[in-house]
Amino acid sequence: MKKLLSFILAATMTLSLCACGSSSDKSAEGTTGSQAAAGKAVSASDIKVGCIMIGDENEGYTQAHLTGVAEMKKNLGLSDDQVIIKTTIKEDESCYDAAVDLAEQGCNIIFANSFGHEDYMMQAAGDYPDIQFCHATGYQAKSSGIPNMHNFFTNVYESRYLSGVVAGMKLNEMIEKGEITKDKCKIGYVGAFPYAEVVSGFTSFYLGVKSVCDSATMEVKYTNSWASFDLEKECAEQLIADGCVLISQHADTTGAPTACEAKKVPCVGYNIDMIPTAPDAALTSASINWGPYYTYAVQCVIDGETIDTDWSKGLKDGADLITDLNDKTVAEGTEEKVAEVTKGIEDGSIHVFDTSKFTVGGKSLEELVKSGDETATKLQAYISDGYFHESDVEGGMISAPAFEFIIDGIESVTK
């Protein structure tokens, strides 16, 4: 397991230490940032960076961003006083106020990390055209036409798929040991909101499970909150009561793993290593390394280079990973299987949303397109070459997840 983690960290550092590519490099990568204006170069000793965070270090999603900011500071040699971080900023007018304050303090680039921050970041970007604004998980930068507004995310569906493989291996082990039967392989999933980001995430996780344990089904329940320990714990408890034998999550606290530890139910976390919270239940966590993007975007400002309007990288670029495998809980052979699947995703022989591997109402996505299905028609540009091109449409990066189909096998979605 340590060998696998070392490989991932090595890949991460390789990307993180790279400066921005030339314009020709970006064109070759198929980026969509040509409309974005590059500012004047700013020396590393003079640059000032602002960050707006939905939570703080006590919330896993924000903690992952804070870790990424720290990596950026180290990579670029920035001092503490060159980075201003505002935490617990809600998805309301207070985000705009925070952005304005950071701009007035002289920040050359400002980041925000939550979906609901986007409108306020666009407003601030319009008011401060000489400052670069970068927003995680959003989708409006390209359509807004605001040249100093940018969206970023990662191909987190890759690490979710990988964590699903870990979960599927565990289910197989439970079947072999007689702890459950094949017809009882029901997974529970604690979701935050019924957004495409969450749907894409739980679908990719489920497809990873199904790739090794075909009899698995899944039930999803939403908390309608990004981070609520109590709601997530309660939701996990409800899913366990409904007969779910393994729990995963797209929610930002340790609530679900806490419930799983108490109920002795294996779980897969999100953002951070959940082993300290659930030493006898946690298998691994799907996670994002934000360091490559923070390093990339700030380096672009230092060099006076254009920042991509949309940015999304994955496993092979060190932007996505799974946390340490828990030796106490994972099934035998999991490390080797993870290495095999990682290689397949990185070399393109495995596509997470391979349309031959799932159906929606008994039909493939291609069949839904032909039938004129509303959702399939809307997302038709993503469906080609036998898979759904999440984050990669017609050669260009699209940072925001778009997959919103509820596939067969996900037995109920409670909104």
FENBELGI-V33116 format. One record per residue. SS is DSSP state (H for helix, E for strand, C for the rest). PHI is phi in whole degrees, -180 to 180 (* if undefined). Layout:
SS,PHI
SS,PHI
This chain:
C,*
H,-63
H,-62
H,-63
H,-63
H,-61
H,-62
H,-64
H,-65
H,-63
H,-64
H,-62
H,-66
H,-59
H,-70
H,-64
C,-85
C,-84
C,-81
C,-65
C,-77
C,-72
H,-59
H,-68
H,-61
H,-67
H,-64
H,-64
C,-80
C,76
C,-73
C,-111
H,-93
H,-64
H,-79
C,-81
C,-86
C,-86
C,-91
C,-71
C,-62
C,-127
C,-66
C,-60
C,-76
C,-105
C,-67
C,-131
E,-118
E,-114
E,-134
E,-114
C,-119
C,-67
C,-127
C,-140
C,-68
C,-88
C,-122
H,-57
H,-63
H,-67
H,-59
H,-64
H,-67
H,-62
H,-64
H,-64
H,-64
H,-63
H,-64
H,-60
H,-58
H,-68
H,-63
H,-101
C,71
C,-86
C,-87
H,-59
H,-76
H,-92
E,-126
E,-111
E,-116
E,-109
C,-106
C,52
C,-94
C,-71
C,-87
C,-150
H,-57
H,-65
H,-68
H,-61
H,-61
H,-66
H,-64
H,-63
H,-61
H,-66
H,-63
H,-69
C,-83
C,96
C,-68
C,-88
E,-146
E,-131
E,-110
E,-136
C,-117
C,-124
H,-51
H,-75
H,-79
H,-61
H,-59
H,-74
H,-68
H,-64
H,-60
H,-68
H,-62
H,-67
H,-80
C,-129
C,-66
C,-93
C,-112
E,-88
E,-118
E,-125
E,-124
E,-87
C,80
C,-91
C,-146
C,-99
H,-58
H,-64
H,-72
H,-70
C,74
C,-85
C,-67
C,-103
E,-111
E,-139
E,-112
E,-145
E,-157
E,-133
C,-82
H,-63
H,-60
H,-70
H,-72
H,-67
H,-59
H,-62
H,-68
H,-66
H,-61
H,-59
H,-65
H,-62
H,-62
H,-66
H,-60
H,-60
H,-63
H,-64
H,-67
H,-61
C,-84
C,80
C,-75
C,-142
C,-107
H,-57
H,-81
H,-114
C,-83
E,-105
E,-100
E,-108
E,-134
E,-92
E,-103
C,-81
C,-131
C,-80
C,-93
H,-58
H,-57
H,-76
H,-61
H,-59
H,-67
H,-73
H,-69
H,-65
H,-61
H,-63
H,-64
H,-64
H,-60
H,-64
C,-66
C,-122
C,-137
C,-67
C,-84
C,-69
E,-126
E,-146
E,-118
E,-114
E,-127
E,-102
C,-94
C,57
C,-156
C,-72
C,-148
C,-147
H,-55
H,-65
H,-66
H,-69
H,-65
H,-63
H,-63
H,-63
H,-63
H,-65
H,-64
H,-64
H,-64
C,-80
C,102
C,-74
C,-104
E,-155
E,-124
E,-131
E,-157
E,-127
C,-155
C,-100
C,-113
C,-93
H,-58
H,-65
H,-61
H,-62
H,-64
H,-66
H,-62
H,-67
H,-94
C,59
C,-115
E,-62
E,-146
E,-120
E,-94
E,-141
C,76
C,-122
C,-64
C,-97
C,-61
C,-60
C,-80
C,-134
C,-62
C,-104
C,-123
E,-68
E,-98
E,-171
E,-135
E,-74
E,-143
E,-121
C,-102
C,-80
H,-55
H,-57
H,-72
H,-59
H,-64
H,-59
H,-67
H,-68
H,-62
H,-60
H,-66
H,-59
H,-87
C,72
C,-97
C,-74
C,-90
C,-55
C,-64
E,-124
E,-137
E,-156
E,-125
C,-134
H,-58
H,-69
H,-101
C,78
C,-88
E,-128
E,-166
E,-111
C,-75
C,-50
C,-74
C,-83
C,-57
C,-76
C,-121
C,-73
C,-73
C,-60
C,89
H,-66
H,-58
H,-67
H,-66
H,-61
H,-63
H,-63
H,-70
H,-57
H,-61
H,-64
H,-67
H,-69
H,-91
C,85
C,-80
C,-118
C,-111
C,-55
C,-101
E,-61
C,-71
C,-82
C,-101
C,-155
C,-133
E,-126
C,62
C,84
E,-120
C,-75
H,-63
H,-63
H,-67
H,-66
H,-61
H,-63
H,-80
C,83
C,-52
H,-60
H,-67
H,-64
H,-65
H,-62
C,-104
H,-58
H,-64
H,-84
E,-103
E,-164
C,57
C,86
E,-156
E,-87
C,-86
C,-60
C,70
E,-153
E,-116
C,51
C,82
E,-117
E,-73
C,-123
C,-71
C,-80
C,-60
C,-126
C,-63
C,-135
C,-78
C,-97
C,-84
C,-63
C,108
E,-89
E,-73
E,-160
E,-125
E,-95
C,-105
